[in-house]
């Protein structure tokens, strides 16, 4: 997206996501060095949540297909709860355009990028560590007539949420 035939932006996006995949793979990323001079990513027992706009849909759009799969299929990431919304599915059907050719579930879309060229995509994520219990997840994209429908359109991205149960650490109340 926003790129030429050399796909520089797409390749950069793939590598940015690879950095996160390497960071959470304990000891696999010796090129990563923290402020204390320690090499590698997170410790094997470390809890984490990767959250943000990754600009990569696992099935649609023009991102490198394997880009976000580096995290969605990662052994240390709990990607089992796919956030959904009624508004994403409704918008996809109403807009048609590029959405007609999409293969992914439109209820999982998190951004309205434009009807004709790109359509709606799943590009925003909240990805907890595999050791964290997911209680629920969703995308705040209310359908027409639901509370918050107008407010959701203030950005082309929609809020993605995940409810987690974080285990108490030993010695904590």
C-alpha positions as CSV (number, residue, x, y, z in Angstrom):
1,X,0.0,0.0,0.0
2,X,1.2,3.5,-0.8
3,X,4.1,1.9,-2.6
4,X,5.6,1.3,-6.1
5,X,6.5,-1.9,-7.9
6,X,9.6,-2.3,-5.8
7,X,7.3,-3.0,-2.8
8,X,9.8,-1.2,-0.4
9,X,7.0,-0.3,2.0
10,X,5.6,-3.8,2.0
11,X,9.0,-5.3,2.6
12,X,9.7,-2.8,5.4
13,X,6.4,-3.7,7.0
14,X,7.2,-7.4,6.8
15,X,10.6,-6.8,8.6
16,X,9.0,-4.6,11.3
17,X,6.7,-7.5,12.1
18,X,9.6,-9.9,12.0
19,X,11.3,-7.8,14.7
20,X,8.4,-8.4,17.0
21,X,8.4,-12.1,16.2
22,X,12.1,-12.3,16.9
23,X,11.8,-10.3,20.1
24,X,9.3,-12.7,21.6
25,X,11.2,-15.8,20.5
26,X,13.5,-16.4,23.5
27,X,17.2,-16.3,22.6
28,X,16.6,-16.4,18.8
29,X,17.4,-12.9,18.0
30,X,21.1,-12.3,18.9
31,X,21.0,-9.1,16.8
32,X,18.7,-7.5,19.5
33,X,20.7,-5.9,22.3
34,X,18.9,-4.2,25.2
35,X,20.2,-1.2,27.3
36,X,22.0,-3.5,29.7
37,X,23.9,-5.1,26.8
38,X,21.9,-8.4,26.9
39,X,21.5,-10.1,23.6
40,X,18.3,-11.8,22.4
41,X,14.6,-11.1,23.0
42,X,12.3,-11.7,25.9
43,X,13.0,-14.3,28.5
44,X,11.0,-17.6,27.9
45,X,8.7,-16.9,30.9
46,X,8.1,-13.2,30.1
47,X,4.5,-12.1,29.6
48,X,3.8,-9.6,26.9
49,X,1.1,-8.0,24.7
50,X,1.8,-6.8,21.2
51,X,-0.8,-4.1,20.4
52,X,-1.1,-1.7,17.5
53,X,-1.5,-1.0,13.8
54,X,0.6,-3.6,12.0
55,X,-0.6,-2.7,8.5
56,X,-0.9,-6.3,7.4
57,X,-4.0,-8.4,6.8
58,X,-3.6,-12.2,6.9
59,X,-5.7,-12.7,3.8
60,X,-6.5,-9.5,2.0
61,X,-4.9,-6.3,0.8
62,X,-1.4,-6.0,-0.7
63,X,0.8,-6.7,2.4
64,X,3.2,-9.6,2.2
65,X,1.0,-12.6,3.1
66,X,3.6,-14.0,5.5
67,X,4.1,-10.7,7.3
68,X,1.4,-10.9,10.0
69,X,1.4,-14.7,10.0
70,X,4.8,-14.4,11.7
71,X,2.9,-13.4,14.8
72,X,-0.5,-15.0,14.3
73,X,1.2,-18.4,14.0
74,X,3.9,-17.8,16.5
75,X,4.2,-20.4,19.3
76,X,4.5,-17.7,22.0
77,X,1.5,-15.7,20.8
78,X,-2.1,-16.4,21.8
79,X,-4.0,-15.4,18.6
80,X,-6.9,-17.8,19.2
81,X,-9.5,-15.2,19.8
82,X,-10.1,-13.3,16.6
83,X,-11.8,-10.0,17.4
84,X,-15.1,-9.5,15.5
85,X,-17.7,-6.8,15.0
86,X,-21.1,-6.5,13.5
87,X,-20.2,-3.1,11.9
88,X,-17.2,-4.5,9.9
89,X,-19.4,-7.1,8.2
90,X,-22.2,-4.5,7.6
91,X,-19.7,-1.9,6.1
92,X,-18.1,-4.5,3.8
93,X,-21.5,-5.5,2.4
94,X,-22.7,-1.9,2.0
95,X,-19.5,-0.6,0.4
96,X,-18.9,-3.5,-1.9
97,X,-15.9,-2.2,-4.1
98,X,-12.7,-4.0,-3.3
99,X,-14.4,-5.8,-0.4
100,X,-16.2,-8.1,-2.9
101,X,-12.9,-9.8,-3.7
102,X,-11.8,-10.2,-0.1
103,X,-11.4,-13.8,1.3
104,X,-11.2,-12.9,5.0
105,X,-14.2,-12.6,7.3
106,X,-15.3,-9.0,7.1
107,X,-16.4,-9.1,10.7
108,X,-12.7,-9.4,11.6
109,X,-11.8,-6.2,9.7
110,X,-10.4,-3.4,11.9
111,X,-9.9,-0.6,9.3
112,X,-11.9,1.1,6.6
113,X,-9.1,2.0,4.1
114,X,-11.3,3.0,1.1
115,X,-14.0,1.3,-0.8
116,X,-12.6,1.1,-4.3
117,X,-8.8,0.5,-4.1
118,X,-8.2,-1.4,-0.9
119,X,-11.5,-2.0,1.1
120,X,-11.7,-2.9,4.7
121,X,-8.9,-4.9,6.3
122,X,-7.8,-6.6,9.5
123,X,-4.6,-4.6,10.3
124,X,-4.9,-3.6,14.0
125,X,-4.1,-6.2,16.6
126,X,-3.9,-7.0,20.3
127,X,-1.8,-10.2,20.6
128,X,-1.1,-11.5,24.1
129,X,1.5,-14.0,25.2
130,X,0.4,-17.7,24.9
131,X,0.5,-18.0,28.7
132,X,-2.2,-15.3,29.2
133,X,-5.8,-16.4,29.4
134,X,-8.1,-14.6,26.9
135,X,-11.6,-14.1,28.3
136,X,-13.0,-12.2,25.3
137,X,-12.1,-10.0,22.4
138,X,-13.7,-7.8,19.8
139,X,-13.6,-4.8,17.5
140,X,-15.5,-1.6,18.4
141,X,-17.3,-1.2,15.1
142,X,-21.0,-1.0,15.9
143,X,-23.5,-1.6,13.2
144,X,-25.9,1.1,12.1
145,X,-28.4,1.9,14.9
146,X,-26.1,0.5,17.7
147,X,-24.7,2.9,20.3
148,X,-21.3,4.4,19.2
149,X,-21.9,3.8,15.5
150,X,-21.2,7.4,14.5
151,X,-18.2,7.8,16.9
152,X,-16.5,4.7,15.4
153,X,-16.2,6.5,12.1
154,X,-14.0,9.3,13.5
155,X,-10.9,7.3,12.4
156,X,-10.3,4.8,9.6
157,X,-9.1,2.4,12.3
158,X,-11.4,0.7,14.8
159,X,-10.6,0.0,18.5
160,X,-9.5,-3.7,19.0
161,X,-9.9,-5.0,22.6
162,X,-8.9,-8.1,24.4
163,X,-9.9,-9.0,28.0
164,X,-7.2,-11.0,29.8
165,X,-6.8,-12.8,33.0
166,X,-3.2,-12.1,34.2
167,X,-2.0,-14.7,36.7
168,X,-0.7,-13.4,40.0
169,X,3.0,-13.6,40.4
170,X,4.5,-15.6,43.3
171,X,4.7,-13.3,46.4
172,X,2.1,-10.9,45.0
173,X,-1.2,-10.3,46.8
